[in-house]
């Protein structure tokens, strides 16, 4: 329950930030996205050893405190810049804030899941991670609702203060959870992990599981990035006002997270418990393939969804992201409980940040090149369908990687039972 509550506030904070970031990309279109992703990829490469050094040197509680506190302060510091967005320019502010939001993902969202993989056993994880992710989905729904309610009243800049408040609450709950877990006397240590600050990069070449996850990150997330790039051109054409763009991206996030929550309430947990985490990687890849084939056949025309005309690109974006958040993410994090602790923090974060942004840079640059050669959306979708077919095969291999540790079924001792055992001793 504490984990779900903490993730609720983490995702509330993040999903208030996301439409603020996305309205900047919508202002400049897909042609500037390679610049955004190139800058982000460069910063991620620089920060990978920094993050490795922090993980190696500092205990979990201190790492959480310093990371979350830094982003709370920096959110407040961005407020004057967004008040002056028209003077600064969407492109210039967009590069800085896009990079910052990606670093936010590294030190806030990804660190949260590393912490979860650190305190739950693998069989527990398959059972509870979809429920914890559901708490995050509730926050990911609540965040866009708050944004939709407040953006017309307080504007874009003041939303950052609301996000900082939610992140502060999340930090308080995580510190309470860490202290509660440490009192149980389990095998999971609060001590610093140690090891080399370059371990996250080195393990990519030595662990087959990490290599599979890196390839899947490039291939699988590339479909979502393709939809994002095409949607950036759509919003640039149809939504010239920054508040209207923020509201539109906010609606996309809301629809995405409602789909993700529905999956976690119904299909995802059943699939992970009955069939294993590997299937939680394969099914979203098959869904991406189906969506891309629909784009090939239907094009960019609008379809009727609950009586509203919705662009087919929006359907593709919501579908691919909804399955990514509602199924792929809890499945991936369940598999990370079966790797050593150093891999869980350093290798996982390298794959989910630097490799992720390398894939984004590759896809958005490819979209620009293909567009210059006159390749239409249908042609890009057909290429994406081939990529999704390959991603499905990689997903199946990743879930059965030979270097995954055997599943641990031991439950962490209940604190009351532990105190009773100590008294008897």
C-alpha positions in Angstrom: 0.0 0.0 0.0 2.8 2.4 0.9 4.5 1.6 -2.4 1.3 2.2 -4.4 0.7 5.5 -2.6 4.3 6.7 -3.2 4.0 5.8 -6.9 0.7 7.6 -7.1 2.4 10.9 -6.1 5.5 10.2 -8.2 3.4 9.8 -11.4 1.1 12.7 -10.4 4.2 14.9 -10.4 5.5 13.4 -13.6 2.3 13.7 -15.5 1.9 17.3 -14.6 5.3 17.9 -16.1 4.8 15.8 -19.3 2.1 18.0 -21.1 4.2 21.1 -20.1 7.2 19.4 -21.9 5.1 18.1 -24.8 3.5 21.5 -25.6 7.1 22.7 -26.3 7.7 19.9 -28.9 4.3 20.6 -30.4 5.3 24.2 -30.9 8.4 23.3 -33.0 7.3 20.1 -34.7 9.2 16.9 -35.4 12.1 18.6 -37.3 13.5 19.8 -33.9 13.0 16.4 -32.1 16.4 15.0 -33.2 18.1 18.0 -31.6 16.1 17.4 -28.4 17.0 13.7 -28.3 20.6 14.3 -29.3 21.1 16.7 -26.4 19.3 14.3 -24.1 21.4 11.3 -25.2 24.6 13.3 -24.7 23.6 14.3 -21.2 22.5 10.7 -20.4 25.9 9.4 -21.3 27.6 12.0 -19.1 25.2 11.2 -16.2 25.5 7.4 -16.4 28.9 7.3 -14.5 27.6 10.0 -12.1 24.6 7.9 -11.2 26.8 4.9 -10.9 29.1 6.7 -8.5 26.1 7.8 -6.4 24.7 4.3 -6.3 28.1 2.8 -5.4 28.8 5.3 -2.6 25.6 6.2 -0.9 22.9 4.2 0.9 19.5 3.9 -0.6 17.7 6.3 1.7 20.3 9.1 1.1 20.2 8.5 -2.7 16.4 8.8 -2.6 16.5 12.0 -0.5 19.1 13.8 -2.5 17.7 12.9 -5.9 14.1 13.8 -5.2 15.0 17.0 -3.3 17.1 18.2 -6.3 14.1 17.9 -8.6 11.8 19.5 -6.2 14.1 22.6 -6.1 14.7 22.6 -9.9 10.9 22.5 -10.6 10.5 25.7 -8.7 13.5 27.2 -10.5 11.9 26.6 -13.9 8.9 28.7 -13.1 10.4 32.1 -14.2 11.6 30.5 -17.5 8.1 29.4 -18.4 6.7 32.8 -17.5 9.1 34.1 -20.1 8.5 31.3 -22.7 7.4 33.6 -25.5 10.6 35.7 -25.0 13.0 32.8 -24.6 11.5 30.8 -27.5 9.9 27.3 -27.5 12.9 25.7 -29.3 15.5 27.0 -26.8 13.5 26.4 -23.7 12.3 23.1 -25.2 15.9 21.7 -25.5 16.7 22.5 -21.8 13.4 21.3 -20.4 13.3 18.2 -22.5 16.7 17.2 -21.3 15.7 18.0 -17.7 12.5 15.9 -18.0 14.6 12.9 -19.2 17.0 13.3 -16.2 13.8 13.5 -14.0 12.9 10.1 -15.4 16.3 8.6 -14.5 16.5 9.9 -11.0 12.8 9.7 -10.0 10.7 7.2 -12.0 13.5 4.7 -12.7 15.0 5.0 -9.3 11.6 4.2 -7.8 11.4 0.9 -9.6 14.9 0.0 -8.8 13.9 0.5 -5.1 10.8 -1.7 -5.6 12.9 -4.5 -7.3 15.3 -4.2 -4.3 12.6 -4.9 -1.6 10.4 -7.5 -3.3 11.2 -11.1 -4.3 10.5 -12.2 -7.8 7.4 -14.3 -7.2 6.0 -11.4 -5.0 6.9 -9.0 -7.8 4.7 -10.8 -10.3 1.8 -10.5 -7.9 2.2 -7.0 -6.5 4.0 -5.0 -9.2 0.8 -4.7 -11.3 -1.0 -3.4 -8.2 1.8 -0.9 -7.4 1.8 0.1 -11.1 -1.9 0.6 -10.8 -1.3 3.1 -8.0 1.0 4.9 -10.4 -1.6 4.8 -13.1 -4.1 6.4 -10.7 -1.5 9.2 -10.3 -1.0 9.3 -14.1 -4.7 9.8 -14.5 -5.0 12.3 -11.6 -2.1 14.4 -12.9 -3.7 15.1 -16.3 -7.0 15.8 -14.6 -5.3 18.3 -12.3 -3.5 19.8 -15.3 -6.8 20.1 -17.3 -8.5 21.7 -14.4 -5.7 24.2 -13.5 -4.0 25.1 -16.8 -6.7 27.5 -17.8 -6.8 29.1 -14.4 -3.1 29.3 -13.2 -1.3 28.9 -16.6 1.6 26.6 -17.5 4.3 27.9 -15.3 2.4 27.5 -12.0 1.8 23.8 -12.8 5.4 23.2 -11.9 4.8 24.2 -8.3 1.9 21.7 -8.1 4.2 19.0 -9.5 6.9 19.9 -6.9 4.4 19.5 -4.1 3.3 16.1 -5.3 7.0 15.0 -5.5 7.6 16.1 -2.0 4.8 14.0 -0.7 6.2 11.0 -2.7 9.6 11.5 -1.1 8.1 11.4 2.4 6.2 8.2 1.8 9.3 6.5 0.2 11.5 7.4 3.2 8.9 6.0 5.5 8.7 2.8 3.4 12.5 2.5 3.4 12.7 2.9 7.2 9.8 0.3 7.6 11.6 -2.2 5.4 15.0 -1.7 7.1 13.3 -2.6 10.5 12.3 -6.0 9.2 15.8 -7.4 9.1 15.5 -8.9 5.7 18.3 -10.1 3.4 18.1 -6.9 1.3 20.6 -4.5 2.5 20.3 -0.8 3.1 24.1 -0.5 2.6 25.5 1.2 -0.5 25.9 -1.2 -3.4 29.5 -0.4 -4.1 31.3 -1.5 -7.3 32.5 0.5 -10.3 30.7 3.7 -11.4 31.0 2.3 -15.0 29.3 -1.0 -14.1 26.0 -0.1 -15.7 27.7 0.3 -19.1 30.0 -2.8 -18.7 27.2 -5.1 -17.8 25.4 -4.3 -21.1 28.2 -6.3 -22.8 28.4 -9.1 -20.3 24.7 -9.9 -19.4 22.5 -11.4 -22.2 19.4 -10.2 -20.4 20.5 -6.5 -20.4 21.4 -6.8 -24.1 17.9 -8.2 -24.9 16.4 -5.3 -22.9 18.5 -2.7 -24.7 17.5 -4.0 -28.1 13.9 -4.2 -27.0 14.1 -0.7 -25.7 15.3 0.6 -29.1 12.8 -1.5 -31.2 9.7 -1.4 -28.9 9.9 2.1 -27.8 10.8 3.2 -31.3 7.2 2.6 -32.3 5.9 5.0 -29.6 8.6 7.5 -30.6 7.4 7.3 -34.3 3.9 8.1 -33.2 5.2 10.9 -31.0 7.1 12.5 -33.9 4.2 12.3 -36.3 1.9 13.7 -33.6 4.3 16.7 -33.1 3.7 17.7 -36.7 0.0 17.3 -36.2 -0.2 19.5 -33.1 2.0 22.1 -34.7 -0.4 22.4 -37.6 -3.7 22.3 -35.6 -2.8 23.9 -32.2 -0.8 27.1 -32.4 -1.6 28.2 -28.8 0.5 26.8 -26.0 -2.4 26.3 -23.6 -4.4 24.5 -26.3 -1.4 22.3 -27.0 -0.9 21.5 -23.3 -4.6 20.6 -23.0 -4.4 18.3 -26.1 -1.4 16.4 -24.9 -2.9 16.2 -21.5 -6.0 14.5 -23.0 -3.7 12.0 -24.8 -2.0 11.2 -21.5 -5.3 10.8 -19.8 -6.6 8.3 -22.4 -3.3 6.5 -22.3 -3.3 6.1 -18.6 -7.0 5.0 -18.5 -6.1 2.2 -20.9 -3.1 1.3 -18.8 -5.2 1.2 -15.6 -7.8 -0.9 -17.3 -5.1 -3.4 -18.3 -3.6 -3.6 -14.8 -7.1 -4.1 -13.3 -8.0 -6.9 -15.7 -5.4 -8.6 -17.9 -1.9 -7.8 -16.8 -1.9 -9.3 -13.4 -3.6 -12.5 -14.6 -1.1 -12.8 -17.4 2.0 -12.3 -15.2 0.8 -14.7 -12.4 -0.5 -17.4 -14.8 1.8 -17.2 -17.8 4.9 -15.4 -16.5 6.5 -12.0 -17.1 7.8 -13.0 -20.6 4.3 -12.8 -22.0 4.0 -9.3 -20.6 6.7 -8.3 -23.1 5.4 -10.2 -26.1 1.7 -9.1 -26.1 2.5 -5.3 -26.3 4.8 -6.0 -29.3 1.9 -7.8 -31.0 -0.4 -4.9 -30.3 2.1 -2.4 -31.8 2.2 -4.6 -34.9 -1.6 -4.6 -35.2 -1.8 -0.8 -34.7 0.9 -0.1 -37.4 -1.0 -2.4 -39.9 -4.1 -0.3 -39.2 -2.2 2.9 -40.0 -0.9 1.2 -43.2 -4.5 0.4 -44.2 -6.4 3.4 -42.8 -3.9 6.2 -43.1 -4.1 9.3 -40.9 -7.9 9.7 -41.2 -10.0 10.2 -38.1 -12.0 7.4 -36.5 -15.1 7.6 -34.3 -14.3 6.8 -30.6 -17.2 7.2 -28.2 -18.8 9.6 -30.6 -15.7 11.8 -31.0 -13.6 12.0 -34.2 -10.0 11.0 -33.2 -7.0 11.0 -35.5 -5.7 7.5 -36.2 -2.3 8.7 -35.1 -3.7 9.5 -31.7 -5.2 6.0 -31.5 -1.8 4.5 -32.3 -0.1 6.7 -29.8 -2.6 5.9 -27.0 -2.6 2.2 -27.8 1.2 1.7 -27.9 1.8 3.8 -24.8 -1.1 2.3 -22.9 0.2 -1.2 -23.3 3.8 -0.1 -22.6 2.7 1.4 -19.3 0.0 -1.0 -18.4 1.8 -4.3 -19.3 5.4 -3.9 -20.5 6.6 -1.8 -17.6 5.4 -4.1 -14.7 6.6 -7.1 -16.6 10.0 -5.7 -17.2 10.4 -4.6 -13.5 9.3 -8.1 -12.4 12.1 -9.6 -14.5 14.7 -7.2 -12.9 14.1 -8.8 -9.5 16.0 -11.8 -11.0 19.3 -10.0 -11.5 22.0 -9.0 -9.0 21.4 -5.8 -7.1 24.1 -3.8 -8.9 22.5 -4.7 -12.3 19.1 -3.7 -10.9 20.2 -0.2 -10.2 23.1 0.6 -12.6 22.4 -1.6 -15.6 18.7 -1.1 -15.5 19.0 2.7 -15.4 21.6 2.8 -18.2 19.2 0.8 -20.5 16.2 2.9 -19.5 17.9 6.3 -20.0 20.9 6.4 -22.4 19.8 3.5 -24.5 16.2 4.7 -24.5 17.2 8.2 -25.7 19.6 6.7 -28.3 16.6 4.9 -29.8 14.6 8.1 -29.8 17.4 9.9 -31.6 17.6 7.1 -34.2 13.9 7.0 -34.8 13.3 10.8 -35.0 16.3 11.3 -37.3 15.0 8.5 -39.5 11.6 10.1 -39.7 13.1 13.4 -40.9 15.3 11.6 -43.5 12.3 9.5 -44.8 10.2 12.7 -44.9 12.8 14.4 -47.0 12.7 11.5 -49.5 8.9 11.8 -49.7 8.0 8.7 -47.6 4.4 9.2 -46.3 3.0 8.1 -43.0 1.8 4.8 -44.4 5.3 3.9 -45.6 6.8 4.7 -42.2 4.1 2.6 -40.6 4.9 -0.4 -42.9 8.6 -0.1 -41.8 7.5 0.1 -38.2 5.5 -3.1 -38.6 8.7 -4.9 -39.6 10.4 -3.5 -36.6 7.5 -4.7 -34.3 7.8 -8.2 -35.7 11.5 -8.3 -34.7 10.7 -6.8 -31.3 8.2 -9.6 -30.7 11.0 -12.2 -31.2 13.4 -10.3 -28.9 10.7 -9.9 -26.2 10.2 -13.7 -26.2 14.0 -14.3 -25.9 14.4 -11.7 -23.1 11.9 -13.3 -20.8 13.8 -16.6 -21.0 17.4 -15.2 -20.9 19.8 -17.8 -19.5 21.5 -15.4 -17.0 18.2 -14.7 -15.1 18.4 -15.9 -11.6 15.9 -18.5 -10.4 12.7 -17.1 -9.0 12.7 -16.4 -5.3 9.5 -17.5 -3.5 10.5 -16.7 0.1 8.4 -14.0 1.7 10.0 -11.3 3.7 9.3 -11.9 7.4 6.4 -10.1 8.8 7.6 -7.5 11.4 5.4 -8.9 14.2 6.7 -12.4 13.5 10.2 -11.2 13.5 9.8 -9.5 16.9 8.2 -12.7 18.3 11.1 -14.8 17.1 13.6 -12.4 18.7 11.7 -12.5 22.0 11.8 -16.3 21.9 15.5 -16.3 21.2 
